[in-house]
Amino acid sequence: RAGMIAIINRIATPATDRIVAEAEARGVEKFAAEQRGVAERLKKRGGDVVMSSIKFCLESAEEAEVFAQQLREGAK
């Protein structure tokens, strides 16, 4: 029984891995898009504190987009 479990755990599933990575990447991209949307809404308010928040949102979005790409590349 333990031998069968070990064999099953070693089975490569590249197609499934790519599908899962794509789904994860899409979720991260949705987060990035939301961050960009928050930044756009904040731009309408103005002010120094708001500018700091806008910068934070845009940087978060950029980092999320890089991470989404890394998820896709890791599944290849």
Biopython code that builds the backbone (N, CA, C, O; Angstrom):
import numpy as np
from Bio.PDB.StructureBuilder import StructureBuilder

atoms = [
    (1, "ARG", "N", (0.830, -1.188, 0.000)),
    (1, "ARG", "CA", (0.000, 0.000, 0.000)),
    (1, "ARG", "C", (0.878, 1.257, 0.000)),
    (1, "ARG", "O", (0.627, 2.183, -0.770)),
    (2, "ALA", "N", (1.891, 1.294, 0.845)),
    (2, "ALA", "CA", (2.784, 2.450, 0.918)),
    (2, "ALA", "C", (3.525, 2.623, -0.410)),
    (2, "ALA", "O", (3.795, 3.744, -0.839)),
    (3, "GLY", "N", (3.848, 1.503, -1.050)),
    (3, "GLY", "CA", (4.530, 1.564, -2.344)),
    (3, "GLY", "C", (3.663, 2.204, -3.417)),
    (3, "GLY", "O", (4.158, 2.980, -4.234)),
    (4, "MET", "N", (2.383, 1.885, -3.421)),
    (4, "MET", "CA", (1.452, 2.475, -4.387)),
    (4, "MET", "C", (1.322, 3.978, -4.163)),
    (4, "MET", "O", (1.290, 4.753, -5.119)),
    (5, "ILE", "N", (1.250, 4.381, -2.917)),
    (5, "ILE", "CA", (1.143, 5.814, -2.606)),
    (5, "ILE", "C", (2.395, 6.540, -3.077)),
    (5, "ILE", "O", (2.306, 7.637, -3.629)),
    (6, "ALA", "N", (3.556, 5.939, -2.865)),
    (6, "ALA", "CA", (4.812, 6.544, -3.317)),
    (6, "ALA", "C", (4.831, 6.679, -4.830)),
    (6, "ALA", "O", (5.286, 7.698, -5.349)),
    (7, "ILE", "N", (4.354, 5.687, -5.537)),
    (7, "ILE", "CA", (4.307, 5.745, -7.001)),
    (7, "ILE", "C", (3.349, 6.838, -7.461)),
    (7, "ILE", "O", (3.675, 7.607, -8.365)),
    (8, "ILE", "N", (2.188, 6.912, -6.854)),
    (8, "ILE", "CA", (1.203, 7.930, -7.219)),
    (8, "ILE", "C", (1.754, 9.331, -6.974)),
    (8, "ILE", "O", (1.528, 10.238, -7.775)),
    (9, "ASN", "N", (2.464, 9.504, -5.887)),
    (9, "ASN", "CA", (3.024, 10.818, -5.567)),
    (9, "ASN", "C", (4.112, 11.249, -6.541)),
    (9, "ASN", "O", (4.397, 12.441, -6.656)),
    (10, "ARG", "N", (4.726, 10.295, -7.248)),
    (10, "ARG", "CA", (5.783, 10.634, -8.201)),
    (10, "ARG", "C", (5.273, 10.846, -9.620)),
    (10, "ARG", "O", (6.048, 11.217, -10.502)),
    (11, "ILE", "N", (4.016, 10.623, -9.852)),
    (11, "ILE", "CA", (3.466, 10.779, -11.198)),
    (11, "ILE", "C", (3.484, 12.261, -11.574)),
    (11, "ILE", "O", (2.950, 13.105, -10.854)),
    (12, "ALA", "N", (4.093, 12.553, -12.690)),
    (12, "ALA", "CA", (4.154, 13.929, -13.183)),
    (12, "ALA", "C", (2.829, 14.274, -13.866)),
    (12, "ALA", "O", (2.280, 13.471, -14.620)),
    (13, "THR", "N", (2.341, 15.444, -13.597)),
    (13, "THR", "CA", (1.085, 15.906, -14.200)),
    (13, "THR", "C", (1.273, 17.311, -14.767)),
    (13, "THR", "O", (0.657, 18.262, -14.286)),
    (14, "PRO", "N", (2.127, 17.448, -15.794)),
    (14, "PRO", "CA", (2.430, 18.786, -16.311)),
    (14, "PRO", "C", (1.208, 19.529, -16.842)),
    (14, "PRO", "O", (1.115, 20.743, -16.662)),
    (15, "ALA", "N", (0.283, 18.851, -17.480)),
    (15, "ALA", "CA", (-0.904, 19.537, -18.008)),
    (15, "ALA", "C", (-1.749, 20.085, -16.863)),
    (15, "ALA", "O", (-2.209, 21.226, -16.907)),
    (16, "THR", "N", (-1.946, 19.269, -15.852)),
    (16, "THR", "CA", (-2.713, 19.717, -14.689)),
    (16, "THR", "C", (-1.982, 20.850, -13.973)),
    (16, "THR", "O", (-2.606, 21.816, -13.532)),
    (17, "ASP", "N", (-0.670, 20.733, -13.859)),
    (17, "ASP", "CA", (0.125, 21.789, -13.223)),
    (17, "ASP", "C", (-0.040, 23.114, -13.953)),
    (17, "ASP", "O", (-0.155, 24.165, -13.321)),
    (18, "ARG", "N", (-0.051, 23.067, -15.289)),
    (18, "ARG", "CA", (-0.230, 24.301, -16.081)),
    (18, "ARG", "C", (-1.625, 24.892, -15.874)),
    (18, "ARG", "O", (-1.780, 26.109, -15.773)),
    (19, "ILE", "N", (-2.620, 24.037, -15.812)),
    (19, "ILE", "CA", (-4.000, 24.510, -15.603)),
    (19, "ILE", "C", (-4.119, 25.188, -14.242)),
    (19, "ILE", "O", (-4.702, 26.266, -14.126)),
    (20, "VAL", "N", (-3.566, 24.555, -13.219)),
    (20, "VAL", "CA", (-3.625, 25.126, -11.868)),
    (20, "VAL", "C", (-2.861, 26.442, -11.819)),
    (20, "VAL", "O", (-3.342, 27.419, -11.245)),
    (21, "ALA", "N", (-1.664, 26.474, -12.423)),
    (21, "ALA", "CA", (-0.863, 27.699, -12.430)),
    (21, "ALA", "C", (-1.589, 28.825, -13.150)),
    (21, "ALA", "O", (-1.531, 29.976, -12.718)),
    (22, "GLU", "N", (-2.271, 28.506, -14.240)),
    (22, "GLU", "CA", (-3.031, 29.524, -14.980)),
    (22, "GLU", "C", (-4.161, 30.083, -14.125)),
    (22, "GLU", "O", (-4.393, 31.291, -14.111)),
    (23, "ALA", "N", (-4.858, 29.212, -13.418)),
    (23, "ALA", "CA", (-5.942, 29.664, -12.541)),
    (23, "ALA", "C", (-5.400, 30.552, -11.425)),
    (23, "ALA", "O", (-5.989, 31.584, -11.103)),
    (24, "GLU", "N", (-4.291, 30.153, -10.847)),
    (24, "GLU", "CA", (-3.682, 30.970, -9.797)),
    (24, "GLU", "C", (-3.249, 32.326, -10.349)),
    (24, "GLU", "O", (-3.488, 33.362, -9.729)),
    (25, "ALA", "N", (-2.610, 32.311, -11.517)),
    (25, "ALA", "CA", (-2.143, 33.548, -12.132)),
    (25, "ALA", "C", (-3.304, 34.491, -12.432)),
    (25, "ALA", "O", (-3.189, 35.702, -12.244)),
    (26, "ARG", "N", (-4.408, 33.943, -12.893)),
    (26, "ARG", "CA", (-5.590, 34.786, -13.158)),
    (26, "ARG", "C", (-6.100, 35.444, -11.883)),
    (26, "ARG", "O", (-6.503, 36.607, -11.900)),
    (27, "GLY", "N", (-6.083, 34.712, -10.791)),
    (27, "GLY", "CA", (-6.500, 35.276, -9.515)),
    (27, "GLY", "C", (-5.588, 36.413, -9.085)),
    (27, "GLY", "O", (-6.055, 37.444, -8.602)),
    (28, "VAL", "N", (-4.296, 36.223, -9.262)),
    (28, "VAL", "CA", (-3.332, 37.267, -8.914)),
    (28, "VAL", "C", (-3.526, 38.485, -9.819)),
    (28, "VAL", "O", (-3.427, 39.623, -9.360)),
    (29, "GLU", "N", (-3.799, 38.249, -11.087)),
    (29, "GLU", "CA", (-4.041, 39.368, -12.008)),
    (29, "GLU", "C", (-5.318, 40.121, -11.646)),
    (29, "GLU", "O", (-5.390, 41.337, -11.829)),
    (30, "LYS", "N", (-6.306, 39.424, -11.144)),
    (30, "LYS", "CA", (-7.523, 40.110, -10.685)),
    (30, "LYS", "C", (-7.196, 41.022, -9.505)),
    (30, "LYS", "O", (-7.718, 42.132, -9.408)),
    (31, "PHE", "N", (-6.337, 40.550, -8.617)),
    (31, "PHE", "CA", (-5.897, 41.384, -7.506)),
    (31, "PHE", "C", (-5.172, 42.621, -8.040)),
    (31, "PHE", "O", (-5.417, 43.734, -7.574)),
    (32, "ALA", "N", (-4.288, 42.430, -9.007)),
    (32, "ALA", "CA", (-3.549, 43.554, -9.587)),
    (32, "ALA", "C", (-4.510, 44.566, -10.208)),
    (32, "ALA", "O", (-4.343, 45.774, -10.037)),
    (33, "ALA", "N", (-5.498, 44.077, -10.916)),
    (33, "ALA", "CA", (-6.481, 44.968, -11.537)),
    (33, "ALA", "C", (-7.260, 45.739, -10.476)),
    (33, "ALA", "O", (-7.551, 46.923, -10.650)),
    (34, "GLU", "N", (-7.594, 45.075, -9.390)),
    (34, "GLU", "CA", (-8.311, 45.749, -8.305)),
    (34, "GLU", "C", (-7.438, 46.834, -7.689)),
    (34, "GLU", "O", (-7.926, 47.922, -7.382)),
    (35, "GLN", "N", (-6.156, 46.550, -7.507)),
    (35, "GLN", "CA", (-5.237, 47.558, -6.962)),
    (35, "GLN", "C", (-5.164, 48.777, -7.882)),
    (35, "GLN", "O", (-5.151, 49.918, -7.420)),
    (36, "ARG", "N", (-5.117, 48.519, -9.179)),
    (36, "ARG", "CA", (-5.100, 49.639, -10.135)),
    (36, "ARG", "C", (-6.410, 50.426, -10.057)),
    (36, "ARG", "O", (-6.402, 51.651, -10.178)),
    (37, "GLY", "N", (-7.523, 49.740, -9.859)),
    (37, "GLY", "CA", (-8.811, 50.408, -9.720)),
    (37, "GLY", "C", (-8.866, 51.272, -8.467)),
    (37, "GLY", "O", (-9.388, 52.386, -8.495)),
    (38, "VAL", "N", (-8.328, 50.755, -7.375)),
    (38, "VAL", "CA", (-8.268, 51.540, -6.135)),
    (38, "VAL", "C", (-7.436, 52.792, -6.370)),
    (38, "VAL", "O", (-7.810, 53.883, -5.940)),
    (39, "ALA", "N", (-6.307, 52.634, -7.053)),
    (39, "ALA", "CA", (-5.442, 53.791, -7.337)),
    (39, "ALA", "C", (-6.204, 54.835, -8.156)),
    (39, "ALA", "O", (-6.100, 56.031, -7.884)),
    (40, "GLU", "N", (-6.958, 54.395, -9.143)),
    (40, "GLU", "CA", (-7.732, 55.334, -9.966)),
    (40, "GLU", "C", (-8.782, 56.065, -9.133)),
    (40, "GLU", "O", (-8.979, 57.270, -9.288)),
    (41, "ARG", "N", (-9.448, 55.331, -8.254)),
    (41, "ARG", "CA", (-10.452, 55.975, -7.407)),
    (41, "ARG", "C", (-9.814, 56.973, -6.446)),
    (41, "ARG", "O", (-10.388, 58.026, -6.167)),
    (42, "LEU", "N", (-8.623, 56.641, -5.940)),
    (42, "LEU", "CA", (-7.925, 57.543, -5.027)),
    (42, "LEU", "C", (-7.443, 58.808, -5.725)),
    (42, "LEU", "O", (-7.393, 59.880, -5.122)),
    (43, "LYS", "N", (-7.090, 58.673, -7.000)),
    (43, "LYS", "CA", (-6.616, 59.840, -7.752)),
    (43, "LYS", "C", (-7.655, 60.959, -7.761)),
    (43, "LYS", "O", (-7.311, 62.139, -7.822)),
    (44, "LYS", "N", (-8.908, 60.579, -7.702)),
    (44, "LYS", "CA", (-9.986, 61.564, -7.733)),
    (44, "LYS", "C", (-10.056, 62.370, -6.433)),
    (44, "LYS", "O", (-10.605, 63.471, -6.412)),
    (45, "ARG", "N", (-9.499, 61.820, -5.352)),
    (45, "ARG", "CA", (-9.540, 62.505, -4.059)),
    (45, "ARG", "C", (-8.427, 63.530, -3.901)),
    (45, "ARG", "O", (-8.656, 64.608, -3.351)),
    (46, "GLY", "N", (-7.218, 63.212, -4.375)),
    (46, "GLY", "CA", (-6.080, 64.115, -4.238)),
    (46, "GLY", "C", (-5.526, 64.122, -2.818)),
    (46, "GLY", "O", (-6.039, 63.423, -1.944)),
    (47, "GLY", "N", (-4.468, 64.919, -2.586)),
    (47, "GLY", "CA", (-3.848, 65.042, -1.270)),
    (47, "GLY", "C", (-2.613, 64.184, -1.129)),
    (47, "GLY", "O", (-2.429, 63.212, -1.861)),
    (48, "ASP", "N", (-1.746, 64.560, -0.159)),
    (48, "ASP", "CA", (-0.463, 63.874, 0.032)),
    (48, "ASP", "C", (-0.617, 62.426, 0.498)),
    (48, "ASP", "O", (0.060, 61.532, -0.010)),
    (49, "VAL", "N", (-1.501, 62.199, 1.456)),
    (49, "VAL", "CA", (-1.693, 60.839, 1.959)),
    (49, "VAL", "C", (-2.249, 59.954, 0.853)),
    (49, "VAL", "O", (-1.874, 58.788, 0.727)),
    (50, "VAL", "N", (-3.124, 60.506, 0.075)),
    (50, "VAL", "CA", (-3.716, 59.751, -1.027)),
    (50, "VAL", "C", (-2.638, 59.410, -2.058)),
    (50, "VAL", "O", (-2.637, 58.304, -2.599)),
    (51, "MET", "N", (-1.734, 60.326, -2.332)),
    (51, "MET", "CA", (-0.664, 60.051, -3.299)),
    (51, "MET", "C", (0.202, 58.891, -2.822)),
    (51, "MET", "O", (0.634, 58.068, -3.629)),
    (52, "SER", "N", (0.456, 58.818, -1.540)),
    (52, "SER", "CA", (1.213, 57.710, -0.976)),
    (52, "SER", "C", (0.462, 56.398, -1.162)),
    (52, "SER", "O", (1.061, 55.374, -1.493)),
    (53, "SER", "N", (-0.835, 56.431, -0.949)),
    (53, "SER", "CA", (-1.666, 55.232, -1.119)),
    (53, "SER", "C", (-1.719, 54.798, -2.579)),
    (53, "SER", "O", (-1.678, 53.606, -2.881)),
    (54, "ILE", "N", (-1.808, 55.763, -3.476)),
    (54, "ILE", "CA", (-1.830, 55.462, -4.907)),
    (54, "ILE", "C", (-0.538, 54.761, -5.307)),
    (54, "ILE", "O", (-0.556, 53.755, -6.017)),
    (55, "LYS", "N", (0.577, 55.303, -4.843)),
    (55, "LYS", "CA", (1.883, 54.698, -5.159)),
    (55, "LYS", "C", (1.936, 53.259, -4.644)),
    (55, "LYS", "O", (2.399, 52.358, -5.343)),
    (56, "PHE", "N", (1.458, 53.055, -3.416)),
    (56, "PHE", "CA", (1.445, 51.716, -2.838)),
    (56, "PHE", "C", (0.605, 50.761, -3.683)),
    (56, "PHE", "O", (1.026, 49.637, -3.955)),
    (57, "CYS", "N", (-0.575, 51.203, -4.095)),
    (57, "CYS", "CA", (-1.471, 50.360, -4.904)),
    (57, "CYS", "C", (-0.832, 49.992, -6.235)),
    (57, "CYS", "O", (-0.884, 48.836, -6.655)),
    (58, "LEU", "N", (-0.236, 50.964, -6.891)),
    (58, "LEU", "CA", (0.373, 50.702, -8.192)),
    (58, "LEU", "C", (1.591, 49.780, -8.065)),
    (58, "LEU", "O", (1.807, 48.917, -8.916)),
    (59, "GLU", "N", (2.378, 49.960, -7.015)),
    (59, "GLU", "CA", (3.518, 49.062, -6.795)),
    (59, "GLU", "C", (3.037, 47.645, -6.486)),
    (59, "GLU", "O", (3.626, 46.672, -6.955)),
    (60, "SER", "N", (1.978, 47.530, -5.705)),
    (60, "SER", "CA", (1.406, 46.210, -5.407)),
    (60, "SER", "C", (0.916, 45.530, -6.678)),
    (60, "SER", "O", (1.107, 44.329, -6.868)),
    (61, "ALA", "N", (0.285, 46.310, -7.539)),
    (61, "ALA", "CA", (-0.218, 45.769, -8.804)),
    (61, "ALA", "C", (0.935, 45.261, -9.666)),
    (61, "ALA", "O", (0.854, 44.177, -10.243)),
    (62, "GLU", "N", (2.002, 46.042, -9.750)),
    (62, "GLU", "CA", (3.163, 45.614, -10.551)),
    (62, "GLU", "C", (3.776, 44.336, -10.001)),
    (62, "GLU", "O", (4.105, 43.424, -10.759)),
    (63, "GLU", "N", (3.928, 44.270, -8.685)),
    (63, "GLU", "CA", (4.490, 43.067, -8.069)),
    (63, "GLU", "C", (3.582, 41.862, -8.305)),
    (63, "GLU", "O", (4.072, 40.758, -8.543)),
    (64, "ALA", "N", (2.290, 42.059, -8.242)),
    (64, "ALA", "CA", (1.341, 40.965, -8.475)),
    (64, "ALA", "C", (1.436, 40.467, -9.916)),
    (64, "ALA", "O", (1.368, 39.264, -10.167)),
    (65, "GLU", "N", (1.595, 41.393, -10.856)),
    (65, "GLU", "CA", (1.705, 40.991, -12.265)),
    (65, "GLU", "C", (2.980, 40.187, -12.515)),
    (65, "GLU", "O", (2.972, 39.230, -13.289)),
    (66, "VAL", "N", (4.060, 40.570, -11.867)),
    (66, "VAL", "CA", (5.312, 39.800, -11.980)),
    (66, "VAL", "C", (5.116, 38.412, -11.377)),
    (66, "VAL", "O", (5.558, 37.411, -11.940)),
    (67, "PHE", "N", (4.452, 38.365, -10.232)),
    (67, "PHE", "CA", (4.202, 37.084, -9.579)),
    (67, "PHE", "C", (3.325, 36.183, -10.438)),
    (67, "PHE", "O", (3.562, 34.978, -10.516)),
    (68, "ALA", "N", (2.324, 36.752, -11.077)),
    (68, "ALA", "CA", (1.456, 35.966, -11.963)),
    (68, "ALA", "C", (2.278, 35.343, -13.090)),
    (68, "ALA", "O", (2.074, 34.183, -13.447)),
    (69, "GLN", "N", (3.193, 36.108, -13.639)),
    (69, "GLN", "CA", (4.048, 35.587, -14.710)),
    (69, "GLN", "C", (4.946, 34.469, -14.171)),
    (69, "GLN", "O", (5.165, 33.466, -14.850)),
    (70, "GLN", "N", (5.458, 34.640, -12.965)),
    (70, "GLN", "CA", (6.298, 33.598, -12.361)),
    (70, "GLN", "C", (5.501, 32.315, -12.143)),
    (70, "GLN", "O", (6.027, 31.217, -12.326)),
    (71, "LEU", "N", (4.244, 32.450, -11.756)),
    (71, "LEU", "CA", (3.394, 31.259, -11.583)),
    (71, "LEU", "C", (3.266, 30.508, -12.912)),
    (71, "LEU", "O", (3.378, 29.283, -12.961)),
    (72, "ARG", "N", (3.032, 31.256, -13.971)),
    (72, "ARG", "CA", (2.889, 30.609, -15.282)),
    (72, "ARG", "C", (4.192, 29.956, -15.714)),
    (72, "ARG", "O", (4.181, 28.838, -16.228)),
    (73, "GLU", "N", (5.294, 30.625, -15.518)),
    (73, "GLU", "CA", (6.584, 30.078, -15.937)),
    (73, "GLU", "C", (6.973, 28.853, -15.116)),
    (73, "GLU", "O", (7.609, 27.932, -15.628)),
    (74, "GLY", "N", (6.589, 28.846, -13.841)),
    (74, "GLY", "CA", (6.922, 27.715, -12.982)),
    (74, "GLY", "C", (6.185, 26.445, -13.347)),
    (74, "GLY", "O", (6.584, 25.355, -12.937)),
    (75, "ALA", "N", (5.123, 26.571, -14.107)),
    (75, "ALA", "CA", (4.320, 25.407, -14.481)),
    (75, "ALA", "C", (4.790, 24.787, -15.790)),
    (75, "ALA", "O", (4.246, 23.772, -16.224)),
    (76, "LYS", "N", (5.781, 25.377, -16.414)),
    (76, "LYS", "CA", (6.238, 24.841, -17.713)),
    (76, "LYS", "C", (7.129, 23.653, -17.526)),
    (76, "LYS", "O", (7.603, 23.077, -18.506)),
]
sb = StructureBuilder()
sb.init_structure("model")
sb.init_model(0)
sb.init_chain("A")
sb.init_seg("    ")
for serial, (resi, resn, name, xyz) in enumerate(atoms, 1):
    if name == "N":
        sb.init_residue(resn, " ", resi, " ")
    sb.init_atom(name, np.array(xyz, "f"), 0.0, 1.0, " ", f" {name:<3s}", serial, name[0])
structure = sb.get_structure()
